[in-house]
Amino acid sequence: MMDFAENSKNTPVSFSTSGNNTIISAPTQGYIVIDNLNFVPASAVGAKLIAGSRDLSGRYSLTANQGYTQDNTMGKRDGILRCLPGEAFIINIDSAVQCSGFCDYRIIGE
């Protein structure tokens, strides 16, 4: 079990527009850390994780109904993905495909 001073938050992941899709807007104070991310595309699509304007990953080639999951099983304070102050968390997809899932995150320094 992870025990952090920051409260964990949850947001749905649901989009179908190609290009950048903001999952978590940039906080006015602090920075975003992701503890769990999962989503499933309805058909084949390329996906990339982005913090602000920085790539957090290369392009993942996902097939239809292939789940994508990252989980902070080690309980790292800075999660599995980290945005810098002023950066939003974004998922970019290369075609218009419905992607659905959820994201657990915290704001450090809020």
C-alpha positions in Angstrom: 0.0 0.0 0.0 1.3 3.4 -0.9 1.1 6.1 1.8 1.8 9.5 0.5 1.0 13.0 2.0 -0.8 13.9 -1.2 -4.3 12.6 -1.8 -4.7 10.3 -4.8 -7.1 11.5 -7.5 -8.8 9.7 -10.3 -9.9 10.8 -13.8 -11.5 8.9 -16.6 -9.6 8.4 -19.8 -12.0 8.7 -22.6 -11.3 10.3 -26.0 -11.6 9.6 -29.7 -9.9 12.5 -31.4 -6.6 12.1 -33.2 -3.8 14.2 -32.0 -3.2 15.5 -28.4 -5.8 14.7 -25.8 -5.3 16.3 -22.4 -5.9 13.8 -19.6 -4.9 16.1 -16.7 -4.6 19.8 -17.0 -1.5 21.5 -15.7 -2.0 22.4 -12.0 -1.5 26.0 -10.9 0.8 24.8 -8.2 3.0 21.8 -8.0 3.4 19.0 -10.5 1.6 15.8 -11.6 2.8 12.3 -10.9 0.9 9.3 -12.3 0.5 6.2 -10.2 -1.7 4.2 -12.5 -2.6 4.6 -16.1 -4.7 2.2 -18.2 -6.7 2.5 -21.4 -8.0 0.3 -24.2 -8.3 1.4 -27.9 -11.4 0.2 -29.8 -9.2 -0.4 -32.9 -5.5 -0.3 -33.8 -3.8 3.0 -33.1 -0.5 4.5 -32.3 -0.2 6.2 -28.9 2.4 8.4 -27.3 2.5 9.8 -23.7 3.4 13.5 -23.4 4.1 16.0 -20.5 3.4 19.5 -21.7 5.5 19.6 -24.9 7.9 16.8 -23.8 7.6 13.2 -25.0 7.4 10.8 -22.0 7.4 7.8 -24.4 7.9 6.7 -27.9 5.0 5.6 -30.0 3.2 2.5 -28.8 1.6 0.5 -31.6 -1.6 -0.9 -30.0 -4.0 -3.4 -31.6 -7.8 -3.3 -31.2 -8.8 -4.0 -27.6 -5.2 -4.3 -26.4 -5.0 -2.9 -22.9 -2.2 -0.5 -22.0 -1.3 -0.4 -18.3 1.4 1.2 -16.1 1.2 0.8 -12.4 3.3 2.2 -9.5 3.7 -1.2 -7.9 7.0 -0.1 -6.3 5.3 2.8 -4.5 7.7 5.4 -5.9 7.0 8.9 -4.6 7.3 10.3 -8.1 5.1 7.7 -9.6 5.6 6.0 -12.9 5.3 9.1 -14.9 6.1 12.7 -13.9 5.2 16.1 -15.4 7.3 19.2 -14.5 5.6 22.2 -13.0 3.2 23.8 -15.5 2.9 20.7 -17.7 -0.3 18.9 -18.5 -0.5 15.1 -19.0 -1.4 14.3 -22.6 -2.0 11.2 -24.6 -1.5 11.6 -28.4 -3.0 9.1 -30.8 -2.4 9.0 -34.5 -6.0 8.3 -35.7 -9.6 8.9 -34.5 -10.1 5.9 -32.3 -12.1 5.6 -29.1 -9.8 5.0 -26.1 -11.2 4.3 -22.7 -9.8 3.7 -19.2 -8.7 5.6 -16.1 -5.8 7.4 -14.5 -4.8 7.6 -10.8 -2.5 10.6 -10.0 -1.3 13.0 -7.4 -0.3 16.6 -7.4 3.0 17.1 -5.5 3.3 20.6 -3.9 -0.3 21.5 -4.4 
